[in-house]
């Protein structure tokens, strides 16, 4: 028959490896973005505007989300 369905996983092993790496990058981006708060709400802490939170964390997040899209779209 011509309309036979293939049984098995939706993705290949390489897709899952890329997906796991992308999820780790996304988690790392959120961890890098956290912190920098002040003890008292009346005191301003300029630590929230450092390189790690403003530049590095969004790079990790965007690259992670792009890798997730790549892992989904990649064919064998």
Residue, then its C-alpha position, 0 to 999 in steps of 0.5 A: x500500500x502507498x499510504x503506509x505510516x512509518x512507526x517510530x519517533x518524531x525526531x531523530x537522535x540528532x534533533x533531540x541532542x540539538x533540542x536538549x542543548x537549546x533548552x540548556x542555553x535557554x535555562x542558562x540565559x534565564x539564570x544569567x538574567x536573575x539576581x541584582x535586586x536590592x535589599x530595600x526597595x528604596x535603594x537603587x542597585x545599578x547591578x541590574x544594568x551590567x553586561x551579564x544581564x543586558x547583553x549576555x543573557x539575551x544572547x543565550x536566550x535568542x540563540x536557544x530559541x533559534x536552536x529549538x526552531x532549527x531542531x524542530x525544522x531539521x529533517x533527517 
